[in-house]
Amino acid sequence: MISSFFRFLFKLVRISFGVAGIVRIVNRGERAFKKALIKEGLPQEVVEELMEEFSLRKAFNFQMFFR
C-alpha cells in the first residue's frame, strides 16, 4: 500500500511538471506572436485585439492553471 502511494505521488509530480511545461510553451508562443505583430508595425490596439482573438487561454480555458 505504501509503495502504491509513493508511485501515485511520483506520477502526480510528473503530471504537474508536464502541465507547467505546457503553460510555459503557451506563454512563450503568445509573447512571440505579440512581438511579431509589433515588429510588423501594427498599432497597439490592433495587436491587443488580435492577442485576445487568438488567445489559447480563452480557447482551451487554461484559467484553472493561472490562479
N, CA, C and O atoms as a Tripos MOL2 file, in Angstrom:
@<TRIPOS>MOLECULE
protein
  268   267    67     0     0
PROTEIN
NO_CHARGES

@<TRIPOS>ATOM
      1 N           0.8220   -1.1870    0.0000 N.3       1 MET1
      2 CA          0.0000    0.0000    0.0000 C.3       1 MET1
      3 C           0.8730    1.2610    0.0000 C.2       1 MET1
      4 O           0.5610    2.2320   -0.6890 O.2       1 MET1
      5 N           1.9360    1.2450    0.7520 N.am      2 ILE2
      6 CA          2.8260    2.4030    0.8080 C.3       2 ILE2
      7 C           3.4800    2.6280   -0.5520 C.2       2 ILE2
      8 O           3.6010    3.7660   -1.0040 O.2       2 ILE2
      9 N           3.9010    1.5430   -1.2030 N.am      3 SER3
     10 CA          4.5760    1.7180   -2.4960 C.3       3 SER3
     11 C           3.6140    2.2840   -3.5440 C.2       3 SER3
     12 O           4.0270    3.0840   -4.3840 O.2       3 SER3
     13 N           2.3490    1.8860   -3.5080 N.am      4 SER4
     14 CA          1.3890    2.4390   -4.4660 C.3       4 SER4
     15 C           1.1340    3.9160   -4.1900 C.2       4 SER4
     16 O           0.9080    4.6910   -5.1190 O.2       4 SER4
     17 N           1.1690    4.3110   -2.9130 N.am      5 PHE5
     18 CA          1.0040    5.7230   -2.5700 C.3       5 PHE5
     19 C           2.1790    6.5430   -3.0960 C.2       5 PHE5
     20 O           1.9820    7.6220   -3.6530 O.2       5 PHE5
     21 N           3.4040    6.0350   -2.9210 N.am      6 PHE6
     22 CA          4.5770    6.7450   -3.4380 C.3       6 PHE6
     23 C           4.5670    6.7930   -4.9640 C.2       6 PHE6
     24 O           4.9650    7.7930   -5.5600 O.2       6 PHE6
     25 N           4.1170    5.7240   -5.5840 N.am      7 ARG7
     26 CA          4.0100    5.7030   -7.0430 C.3       7 ARG7
     27 C           3.0190    6.7730   -7.5060 C.2       7 ARG7
     28 O           3.2550    7.4700   -8.4930 O.2       7 ARG7
     29 N           1.9150    6.8890   -6.7810 N.am      8 PHE8
     30 CA          0.9320    7.9250   -7.0990 C.3       8 PHE8
     31 C           1.5380    9.3130   -6.9510 C.2       8 PHE8
     32 O           1.3310   10.1680   -7.8120 O.2       8 PHE8
     33 N           2.2840    9.5540   -5.8740 N.am      9 LEU9
     34 CA          2.9120   10.8650   -5.6690 C.3       9 LEU9
     35 C           3.8950   11.1940   -6.7880 C.2       9 LEU9
     36 O           3.9240   12.3250   -7.2710 O.2       9 LEU9
     37 N           4.6950   10.2220   -7.2020 N.am     10 PHE10
     38 CA          5.6420   10.4650   -8.2860 C.3      10 PHE10
     39 C           4.9250   10.7670   -9.5960 C.2      10 PHE10
     40 O           5.3570   11.6290  -10.3610 O.2      10 PHE10
     41 N           3.8300   10.0580   -9.8530 N.am     11 LYS11
     42 CA          3.0660   10.3420  -11.0680 C.3      11 LYS11
     43 C           2.4110   11.7150  -10.9970 C.2      11 LYS11
     44 O           2.3210   12.4160  -12.0050 O.2      11 LYS11
     45 N           1.9570   12.0970   -9.8220 N.am     12 LEU12
     46 CA          1.3560   13.4120   -9.6410 C.3      12 LEU12
     47 C           2.3730   14.5230   -9.9110 C.2      12 LEU12
     48 O           2.0520   15.5160  -10.5630 O.2      12 LEU12
     49 N           3.5850   14.3550   -9.4150 N.am     13 VAL13
     50 CA          4.6450   15.3320   -9.6670 C.3      13 VAL13
     51 C           4.9720   15.3810  -11.1550 C.2      13 VAL13
     52 O           5.1630   16.4630  -11.7110 O.2      13 VAL13
     53 N           5.0360   14.2380  -11.7940 N.am     14 ARG14
     54 CA          5.3420   14.1880  -13.2300 C.3      14 ARG14
     55 C           4.2640   14.9080  -14.0440 C.2      14 ARG14
     56 O           4.5800   15.6600  -14.9660 O.2      14 ARG14
     57 N           3.0090   14.6800  -13.7070 N.am     15 ILE15
     58 CA          1.9090   15.3500  -14.4000 C.3      15 ILE15
     59 C           1.9580   16.8520  -14.1560 C.2      15 ILE15
     60 O           1.7140   17.6380  -15.0710 O.2      15 ILE15
     61 N           2.2700   17.2540  -12.9310 N.am     16 SER16
     62 CA          2.3530   18.6880  -12.6060 C.3      16 SER16
     63 C           3.4320   19.3790  -13.4250 C.2      16 SER16
     64 O           3.2110   20.4700  -13.9490 O.2      16 SER16
     65 N           4.5970   18.7520  -13.5380 N.am     17 PHE17
     66 CA          5.6570   19.3470  -14.3420 C.3      17 PHE17
     67 C           5.2860   19.3630  -15.8230 C.2      17 PHE17
     68 O           5.6650   20.2850  -16.5460 O.2      17 PHE17
     69 N           4.5560   18.3630  -16.2750 N.am     18 GLY18
     70 CA          4.0960   18.3620  -17.6630 C.3      18 GLY18
     71 C           3.1420   19.5110  -17.9500 C.2      18 GLY18
     72 O           3.2510   20.1740  -18.9820 O.2      18 GLY18
     73 N           2.2120   19.7430  -17.0410 N.am     19 VAL19
     74 CA          1.2660   20.8540  -17.1950 C.3      19 VAL19
     75 C           2.0100   22.1830  -17.1510 C.2      19 VAL19
     76 O           1.7140   23.0900  -17.9280 O.2      19 VAL19
     77 N           2.9760   22.2960  -16.2410 N.am     20 ALA20
     78 CA          3.7670   23.5300  -16.1590 C.3      20 ALA20
     79 C           4.5290   23.7700  -17.4570 C.2      20 ALA20
     80 O           4.6620   24.9150  -17.8900 O.2      20 ALA20
     81 N           5.0260   22.7210  -18.0740 N.am     21 GLY21
     82 CA          5.7160   22.8540  -19.3560 C.3      21 GLY21
     83 C           4.7820   23.3200  -20.4580 C.2      21 GLY21
     84 O           5.1620   24.1510  -21.2820 O.2      21 GLY21
     85 N           3.5780   22.8010  -20.4810 N.am     22 ILE22
     86 CA          2.6040   23.2240  -21.4860 C.3      22 ILE22
     87 C           2.2570   24.6950  -21.3080 C.2      22 ILE22
     88 O           2.1720   25.4400  -22.2840 O.2      22 ILE22
     89 N           2.0590   25.1100  -20.0660 N.am     23 VAL23
     90 CA          1.7400   26.5110  -19.7830 C.3      23 VAL23
     91 C           2.8930   27.4090  -20.2130 C.2      23 VAL23
     92 O           2.6730   28.4770  -20.7840 O.2      23 VAL23
     93 N           4.1250   26.9770  -19.9390 N.am     24 ARG24
     94 CA          5.3010   27.7590  -20.3330 C.3      24 ARG24
     95 C           5.3790   27.9150  -21.8480 C.2      24 ARG24
     96 O           5.6940   28.9970  -22.3440 O.2      24 ARG24
     97 N           5.0990   26.8570  -22.5770 N.am     25 ILE25
     98 CA          5.1430   26.9110  -24.0370 C.3      25 ILE25
     99 C           4.0490   27.8260  -24.5760 C.2      25 ILE25
    100 O           4.2850   28.5780  -25.5210 O.2      25 ILE25
    101 N           2.8610   27.7700  -23.9900 N.am     26 VAL26
    102 CA          1.7660   28.6500  -24.4160 C.3      26 VAL26
    103 C           2.1400   30.1050  -24.1870 C.2      26 VAL26
    104 O           1.9240   30.9480  -25.0580 O.2      26 VAL26
    105 N           2.7010   30.4070  -23.0190 N.am     27 ASN27
    106 CA          3.1080   31.7860  -22.7290 C.3      27 ASN27
    107 C           4.1970   32.2540  -23.6770 C.2      27 ASN27
    108 O           4.1590   33.3910  -24.1480 O.2      27 ASN27
    109 N           5.1620   31.3980  -23.9640 N.am     28 ARG28
    110 CA          6.2410   31.7550  -24.8850 C.3      28 ARG28
    111 C           5.6890   32.0270  -26.2840 C.2      28 ARG28
    112 O           6.1270   32.9600  -26.9570 O.2      28 ARG28
    113 N           4.7340   31.2160  -26.7150 N.am     29 GLY29
    114 CA          4.1190   31.4260  -28.0220 C.3      29 GLY29
    115 C           3.3510   32.7310  -28.0960 C.2      29 GLY29
    116 O           3.4070   33.4310  -29.1070 O.2      29 GLY29
    117 N           2.6320   33.0620  -27.0270 N.am     30 GLU30
    118 CA          1.8910   34.3280  -27.0100 C.3      30 GLU30
    119 C           2.8380   35.5240  -27.0630 C.2      30 GLU30
    120 O           2.5720   36.5020  -27.7610 O.2      30 GLU30
    121 N           3.9450   35.4410  -26.3220 N.am     31 ARG31
    122 CA          4.9180   36.5430  -26.3520 C.3      31 ARG31
    123 C           5.5440   36.6850  -27.7310 C.2      31 ARG31
    124 O           5.7250   37.8030  -28.2140 O.2      31 ARG31
    125 N           5.8770   35.5660  -28.3710 N.am     32 ALA32
    126 CA          6.4710   35.6120  -29.7080 C.3      32 ALA32
    127 C           5.4760   36.1590  -30.7290 C.2      32 ALA32
    128 O           5.8530   36.9240  -31.6160 O.2      32 ALA32
    129 N           4.2170   35.7700  -30.6060 N.am     33 PHE33
    130 CA          3.1840   36.2580  -31.5180 C.3      33 PHE33
    131 C           3.0150   37.7640  -31.3740 C.2      33 PHE33
    132 O           2.9290   38.4830  -32.3690 O.2      33 PHE33
    133 N           2.9680   38.2380  -30.1330 N.am     34 LYS34
    134 CA          2.8170   39.6730  -29.8890 C.3      34 LYS34
    135 C           4.0200   40.4400  -30.4150 C.2      34 LYS34
    136 O           3.8700   41.5030  -31.0170 O.2      34 LYS34
    137 N           5.2040   39.9050  -30.1920 N.am     35 LYS35
    138 CA          6.4300   40.5530  -30.6640 C.3      35 LYS35
    139 C           6.4420   40.6370  -32.1930 C.2      35 LYS35
    140 O           6.8530   41.6530  -32.7540 O.2      35 LYS35
    141 N           5.9980   39.5840  -32.8600 N.am     36 ALA36
    142 CA          5.9550   39.5820  -34.3220 C.3      36 ALA36
    143 C           4.9410   40.5920  -34.8430 C.2      36 ALA36
    144 O           5.1930   41.2640  -35.8430 O.2      36 ALA36
    145 N           3.7990   40.7040  -34.1770 N.am     37 LEU37
    146 CA          2.7960   41.6790  -34.6080 C.3      37 LEU37
    147 C           3.3140   43.1050  -34.4500 C.2      37 LEU37
    148 O           3.1010   43.9440  -35.3260 O.2      37 LEU37
    149 N           3.9840   43.3800  -33.3490 N.am     38 ILE38
    150 CA          4.5320   44.7210  -33.1240 C.3      38 ILE38
    151 C           5.6410   45.0070  -34.1290 C.2      38 ILE38
    152 O           5.7620   46.1270  -34.6260 O.2      38 ILE38
    153 N           6.4500   43.9900  -34.4260 N.am     39 LYS39
    154 CA          7.5480   44.1590  -35.3890 C.3      39 LYS39
    155 C           7.0160   44.4820  -36.7830 C.2      39 LYS39
    156 O           7.6710   45.1920  -37.5460 O.2      39 LYS39
    157 N           5.8440   43.9710  -37.1180 N.am     40 GLU40
    158 CA          5.2380   44.2540  -38.4230 C.3      40 GLU40
    159 C           4.6650   45.6600  -38.5010 C.2      40 GLU40
    160 O           4.2560   46.1030  -39.5750 O.2      40 GLU40
    161 N           4.6310   46.3620  -37.3870 N.am     41 GLY41
    162 CA          4.1950   47.7530  -37.3930 C.3      41 GLY41
    163 C           2.7090   47.9670  -37.1730 C.2      41 GLY41
    164 O           2.1830   49.0290  -37.5070 O.2      41 GLY41
    165 N           2.0330   46.9910  -36.6230 N.am     42 LEU42
    166 CA          0.6050   47.1540  -36.3610 C.3      42 LEU42
    167 C           0.3970   48.0620  -35.1490 C.2      42 LEU42
    168 O           1.2200   48.0640  -34.2340 O.2      42 LEU42
    169 N          -0.6860   48.8280  -35.1330 N.am     43 PRO43
    170 CA         -0.9820   49.6690  -33.9660 C.3      43 PRO43
    171 C          -1.2520   48.8130  -32.7200 C.2      43 PRO43
    172 O          -1.6660   47.6590  -32.8230 O.2      43 PRO43
    173 N          -1.0110   49.3940  -31.5610 N.am     44 GLN44
    174 CA         -1.1400   48.6620  -30.2970 C.3      44 GLN44
    175 C          -2.5640   48.1460  -30.0780 C.2      44 GLN44
    176 O          -2.7450   47.0540  -29.5400 O.2      44 GLN44
    177 N          -3.5790   48.9210  -30.4900 N.am     45 GLU45
    178 CA         -4.9650   48.4690  -30.3140 C.3      45 GLU45
    179 C          -5.2470   47.2210  -31.1450 C.2      45 GLU45
    180 O          -5.9380   46.3070  -30.6950 O.2      45 GLU45
    181 N          -4.7040   47.1920  -32.3620 N.am     46 VAL46
    182 CA         -4.8960   46.0290  -33.2350 C.3      46 VAL46
    183 C          -4.1730   44.8160  -32.6490 C.2      46 VAL46
    184 O          -4.6990   43.7040  -32.6690 O.2      46 VAL46
    185 N          -2.9700   45.0360  -32.1320 N.am     47 VAL47
    186 CA         -2.2040   43.9450  -31.5280 C.3      47 VAL47
    187 C          -2.9690   43.3610  -30.3450 C.2      47 VAL47
    188 O          -3.0670   42.1410  -30.2100 O.2      47 VAL47
    189 N          -3.5050   44.2160  -29.4950 N.am     48 GLU48
    190 CA         -4.2540   43.7310  -28.3320 C.3      48 GLU48
    191 C          -5.5030   42.9640  -28.7560 C.2      48 GLU48
    192 O          -5.8380   41.9420  -28.1580 O.2      48 GLU48
    193 N          -6.1880   43.4530  -29.7780 N.am     49 GLU49
    194 CA         -7.3930   42.7700  -30.2680 C.3      49 GLU49
    195 C          -7.0450   41.3970  -30.8470 C.2      49 GLU49
    196 O          -7.7470   40.4190  -30.5940 O.2      49 GLU49
    197 N          -5.9640   41.3270  -31.6190 N.am     50 LEU50
    198 CA         -5.5460   40.0420  -32.1850 C.3      50 LEU50
    199 C          -5.0750   39.0780  -31.0950 C.2      50 LEU50
    200 O          -5.3320   37.8760  -31.1690 O.2      50 LEU50
    201 N          -4.3910   39.6050  -30.0950 N.am     51 MET51
    202 CA         -3.9530   38.7550  -28.9840 C.3      51 MET51
    203 C          -5.1590   38.1530  -28.2560 C.2      51 MET51
    204 O          -5.1450   36.9850  -27.8650 O.2      51 MET51
    205 N          -6.1850   38.9610  -28.0840 N.am     52 GLU52
    206 CA         -7.3930   38.4690  -27.4230 C.3      52 GLU52
    207 C          -8.1310   37.4660  -28.3050 C.2      52 GLU52
    208 O          -8.6640   36.4720  -27.8120 O.2      52 GLU52
    209 N          -8.1600   37.7290  -29.6040 N.am     53 GLU53
    210 CA         -8.8810   36.8620  -30.5370 C.3      53 GLU53
    211 C          -8.2250   35.4800  -30.6570 C.2      53 GLU53
    212 O          -8.9180   34.4640  -30.7120 O.2      53 GLU53
    213 N          -6.8930   35.4470  -30.6980 N.am     54 PHE54
    214 CA         -6.1730   34.1890  -30.9010 C.3      54 PHE54
    215 C          -5.6090   33.6130  -29.6060 C.2      54 PHE54
    216 O          -4.6720   32.8160  -29.6450 O.2      54 PHE54
    217 N          -6.1580   33.9970  -28.4770 N.am     55 SER55
    218 CA         -5.6540   33.5440  -27.1870 C.3      55 SER55
    219 C          -5.9730   32.0640  -26.9710 C.2      55 SER55
    220 O          -7.1260   31.6430  -27.0650 O.2      55 SER55
    221 N          -4.9370   31.2890  -26.6820 N.am     56 LEU56
    222 CA         -5.1490   29.8740  -26.3740 C.3      56 LEU56
    223 C          -5.7680   29.6920  -25.0000 C.2      56 LEU56
    224 O          -6.4570   28.7030  -24.7500 O.2      56 LEU56
    225 N          -5.5250   30.6410  -24.1100 N.am     57 ARG57
    226 CA         -6.1200   30.5510  -22.7790 C.3      57 ARG57
    227 C          -7.6350   30.5890  -22.8730 C.2      57 ARG57
    228 O          -8.3280   29.8680  -22.1550 O.2      57 ARG57
    229 N          -8.1450   31.4290  -23.7590 N.am     58 LYS58
    230 CA         -9.5910   31.5210  -23.9240 C.3      58 LYS58
    231 C         -10.1250   30.2760  -24.6350 C.2      58 LYS58
    232 O         -11.1890   29.7670  -24.2830 O.2      58 LYS58
    233 N          -9.3890   29.7910  -25.6300 N.am     59 ALA59
    234 CA         -9.8490   28.6530  -26.4140 C.3      59 ALA59
    235 C          -9.8800   27.3610  -25.5950 C.2      59 ALA59
    236 O         -10.8240   26.5790  -25.7040 O.2      59 ALA59
    237 N          -8.8530   27.1370  -24.7800 N.am     60 PHE60
    238 CA         -8.7620   25.8890  -24.0300 C.3      60 PHE60
    239 C          -9.0800   26.0470  -22.5570 C.2      60 PHE60
    240 O          -8.9870   25.0830  -21.7970 O.2      60 PHE60
    241 N          -9.4580   27.2570  -22.1370 N.am     61 ASN61
    242 CA         -9.8190   27.5480  -20.7510 C.3      61 ASN61
    243 C          -8.7100   27.1270  -19.7830 C.2      61 ASN61
    244 O          -8.9240   26.3130  -18.8840 O.2      61 ASN61
    245 N          -7.5170   27.7040  -19.9900 N.am     62 PHE62
    246 CA         -6.3780   27.4410  -19.1210 C.3      62 PHE62
    247 C          -6.4500   28.2240  -17.8170 C.2      62 PHE62
    248 O          -5.4880   28.2130  -17.0490 O.2      62 PHE62
    249 N          -7.5510   28.8980  -17.5480 N.am     63 GLN63
    250 CA         -7.6380   29.7500  -16.3680 C.3      63 GLN63
    251 C          -7.4350   28.9620  -15.0740 C.2      63 GLN63
    252 O          -6.9690   29.5250  -14.0840 O.2      63 GLN63
    253 N          -7.7710   27.6880  -15.0640 N.am     64 MET64
    254 CA         -7.5950   26.9170  -13.8400 C.3      64 MET64
    255 C          -6.1230   26.7320  -13.4980 C.2      64 MET64
    256 O          -5.7970   26.4490  -12.3450 O.2      64 MET64
    257 N          -5.2100   26.8870  -14.4830 N.am     65 PHE65
    258 CA         -3.7840   26.7470  -14.2210 C.3      65 PHE65
    259 C          -3.1290   28.0620  -13.8440 C.2      65 PHE65
    260 O          -1.9930   28.0580  -13.3690 O.2      65 PHE65
    261 N          -3.8060   29.1950  -14.0410 N.am     66 PHE66
    262 CA         -3.1980   30.5010  -13.8400 C.3      66 PHE66
    263 C          -3.6780   31.1860  -12.5720 C.2      66 PHE66
    264 O          -3.5430   32.4050  -12.4600 O.2      66 PHE66
    265 N          -4.2170   30.4740  -11.6370 N.am     67 ARG67
    266 CA         -4.7210   31.0790  -10.4040 C.3      67 ARG67
    267 C          -3.6320   31.3610   -9.4420 C.2      67 ARG67
    268 O          -3.8880   31.8720   -8.3520 O.2      67 ARG67
@<TRIPOS>BOND
     1     1     2 1
     2     2     3 1
     3     3     4 2
     4     3     5 am
     5     5     6 1
     6     6     7 1
     7     7     8 2
     8     7     9 am
     9     9    10 1
    10    10    11 1
    11    11    12 2
    12    11    13 am
    13    13    14 1
    14    14    15 1
    15    15    16 2
    16    15    17 am
    17    17    18 1
    18    18    19 1
    19    19    20 2
    20    19    21 am
    21    21    22 1
    22    22    23 1
    23    23    24 2
    24    23    25 am
    25    25    26 1
    26    26    27 1
    27    27    28 2
    28    27    29 am
    29    29    30 1
    30    30    31 1
    31    31    32 2
    32    31    33 am
    33    33    34 1
    34    34    35 1
    35    35    36 2
    36    35    37 am
    37    37    38 1
    38    38    39 1
    39    39    40 2
    40    39    41 am
    41    41    42 1
    42    42    43 1
    43    43    44 2
    44    43    45 am
    45    45    46 1
    46    46    47 1
    47    47    48 2
    48    47    49 am
    49    49    50 1
    50    50    51 1
    51    51    52 2
    52    51    53 am
    53    53    54 1
    54    54    55 1
    55    55    56 2
    56    55    57 am
    57    57    58 1
    58    58    59 1
    59    59    60 2
    60    59    61 am
    61    61    62 1
    62    62    63 1
    63    63    64 2
    64    63    65 am
    65    65    66 1
    66    66    67 1
    67    67    68 2
    68    67    69 am
    69    69    70 1
    70    70    71 1
    71    71    72 2
    72    71    73 am
    73    73    74 1
    74    74    75 1
    75    75    76 2
    76    75    77 am
    77    77    78 1
    78    78    79 1
    79    79    80 2
    80    79    81 am
    81    81    82 1
    82    82    83 1
    83    83    84 2
    84    83    85 am
    85    85    86 1
    86    86    87 1
    87    87    88 2
    88    87    89 am
    89    89    90 1
    90    90    91 1
    91    91    92 2
    92    91    93 am
    93    93    94 1
    94    94    95 1
    95    95    96 2
    96    95    97 am
    97    97    98 1
    98    98    99 1
    99    99   100 2
   100    99   101 am
   101   101   102 1
   102   102   103 1
   103   103   104 2
   104   103   105 am
   105   105   106 1
   106   106   107 1
   107   107   108 2
   108   107   109 am
   109   109   110 1
   110   110   111 1
   111   111   112 2
   112   111   113 am
   113   113   114 1
   114   114   115 1
   115   115   116 2
   116   115   117 am
   117   117   118 1
   118   118   119 1
   119   119   120 2
   120   119   121 am
   121   121   122 1
   122   122   123 1
   123   123   124 2
   124   123   125 am
   125   125   126 1
   126   126   127 1
   127   127   128 2
   128   127   129 am
   129   129   130 1
   130   130   131 1
   131   131   132 2
   132   131   133 am
   133   133   134 1
   134   134   135 1
   135   135   136 2
   136   135   137 am
   137   137   138 1
   138   138   139 1
   139   139   140 2
   140   139   141 am
   141   141   142 1
   142   142   143 1
   143   143   144 2
   144   143   145 am
   145   145   146 1
   146   146   147 1
   147   147   148 2
   148   147   149 am
   149   149   150 1
   150   150   151 1
   151   151   152 2
   152   151   153 am
   153   153   154 1
   154   154   155 1
   155   155   156 2
   156   155   157 am
   157   157   158 1
   158   158   159 1
   159   159   160 2
   160   159   161 am
   161   161   162 1
   162   162   163 1
   163   163   164 2
   164   163   165 am
   165   165   166 1
   166   166   167 1
   167   167   168 2
   168   167   169 am
   169   169   170 1
   170   170   171 1
   171   171   172 2
   172   171   173 am
   173   173   174 1
   174   174   175 1
   175   175   176 2
   176   175   177 am
   177   177   178 1
   178   178   179 1
   179   179   180 2
   180   179   181 am
   181   181   182 1
   182   182   183 1
   183   183   184 2
   184   183   185 am
   185   185   186 1
   186   186   187 1
   187   187   188 2
   188   187   189 am
   189   189   190 1
   190   190   191 1
   191   191   192 2
   192   191   193 am
   193   193   194 1
   194   194   195 1
   195   195   196 2
   196   195   197 am
   197   197   198 1
   198   198   199 1
   199   199   200 2
   200   199   201 am
   201   201   202 1
   202   202   203 1
   203   203   204 2
   204   203   205 am
   205   205   206 1
   206   206   207 1
   207   207   208 2
   208   207   209 am
   209   209   210 1
   210   210   211 1
   211   211   212 2
   212   211   213 am
   213   213   214 1
   214   214   215 1
   215   215   216 2
   216   215   217 am
   217   217   218 1
   218   218   219 1
   219   219   220 2
   220   219   221 am
   221   221   222 1
   222   222   223 1
   223   223   224 2
   224   223   225 am
   225   225   226 1
   226   226   227 1
   227   227   228 2
   228   227   229 am
   229   229   230 1
   230   230   231 1
   231   231   232 2
   232   231   233 am
   233   233   234 1
   234   234   235 1
   235   235   236 2
   236   235   237 am
   237   237   238 1
   238   238   239 1
   239   239   240 2
   240   239   241 am
   241   241   242 1
   242   242   243 1
   243   243   244 2
   244   243   245 am
   245   245   246 1
   246   246   247 1
   247   247   248 2
   248   247   249 am
   249   249   250 1
   250   250   251 1
   251   251   252 2
   252   251   253 am
   253   253   254 1
   254   254   255 1
   255   255   256 2
   256   255   257 am
   257   257   258 1
   258   258   259 1
   259   259   260 2
   260   259   261 am
   261   261   262 1
   262   262   263 1
   263   263   264 2
   264   263   265 am
   265   265   266 1
   266   266   267 1
   267   267   268 2
@<TRIPOS>SUBSTRUCTURE
     1 MET1         2 RESIDUE 1 A MET
     2 ILE2         6 RESIDUE 1 A ILE
     3 SER3        10 RESIDUE 1 A SER
     4 SER4        14 RESIDUE 1 A SER
     5 PHE5        18 RESIDUE 1 A PHE
     6 PHE6        22 RESIDUE 1 A PHE
     7 ARG7        26 RESIDUE 1 A ARG
     8 PHE8        30 RESIDUE 1 A PHE
     9 LEU9        34 RESIDUE 1 A LEU
    10 PHE10       38 RESIDUE 1 A PHE
    11 LYS11       42 RESIDUE 1 A LYS
    12 LEU12       46 RESIDUE 1 A LEU
    13 VAL13       50 RESIDUE 1 A VAL
    14 ARG14       54 RESIDUE 1 A ARG
    15 ILE15       58 RESIDUE 1 A ILE
    16 SER16       62 RESIDUE 1 A SER
    17 PHE17       66 RESIDUE 1 A PHE
    18 GLY18       70 RESIDUE 1 A GLY
    19 VAL19       74 RESIDUE 1 A VAL
    20 ALA20       78 RESIDUE 1 A ALA
    21 GLY21       82 RESIDUE 1 A GLY
    22 ILE22       86 RESIDUE 1 A ILE
    23 VAL23       90 RESIDUE 1 A VAL
    24 ARG24       94 RESIDUE 1 A ARG
    25 ILE25       98 RESIDUE 1 A ILE
    26 VAL26      102 RESIDUE 1 A VAL
    27 ASN27      106 RESIDUE 1 A ASN
    28 ARG28      110 RESIDUE 1 A ARG
    29 GLY29      114 RESIDUE 1 A GLY
    30 GLU30      118 RESIDUE 1 A GLU
    31 ARG31      122 RESIDUE 1 A ARG
    32 ALA32      126 RESIDUE 1 A ALA
    33 PHE33      130 RESIDUE 1 A PHE
    34 LYS34      134 RESIDUE 1 A LYS
    35 LYS35      138 RESIDUE 1 A LYS
    36 ALA36      142 RESIDUE 1 A ALA
    37 LEU37      146 RESIDUE 1 A LEU
    38 ILE38      150 RESIDUE 1 A ILE
    39 LYS39      154 RESIDUE 1 A LYS
    40 GLU40      158 RESIDUE 1 A GLU
    41 GLY41      162 RESIDUE 1 A GLY
    42 LEU42      166 RESIDUE 1 A LEU
    43 PRO43      170 RESIDUE 1 A PRO
    44 GLN44      174 RESIDUE 1 A GLN
    45 GLU45      178 RESIDUE 1 A GLU
    46 VAL46      182 RESIDUE 1 A VAL
    47 VAL47      186 RESIDUE 1 A VAL
    48 GLU48      190 RESIDUE 1 A GLU
    49 GLU49      194 RESIDUE 1 A GLU
    50 LEU50      198 RESIDUE 1 A LEU
    51 MET51      202 RESIDUE 1 A MET
    52 GLU52      206 RESIDUE 1 A GLU
    53 GLU53      210 RESIDUE 1 A GLU
    54 PHE54      214 RESIDUE 1 A PHE
    55 SER55      218 RESIDUE 1 A SER
    56 LEU56      222 RESIDUE 1 A LEU
    57 ARG57      226 RESIDUE 1 A ARG
    58 LYS58      230 RESIDUE 1 A LYS
    59 ALA59      234 RESIDUE 1 A ALA
    60 PHE60      238 RESIDUE 1 A PHE
    61 ASN61      242 RESIDUE 1 A ASN
    62 PHE62      246 RESIDUE 1 A PHE
    63 GLN63      250 RESIDUE 1 A GLN
    64 MET64      254 RESIDUE 1 A MET
    65 PHE65      258 RESIDUE 1 A PHE
    66 PHE66      262 RESIDUE 1 A PHE
    67 ARG67      266 RESIDUE 1 A ARG
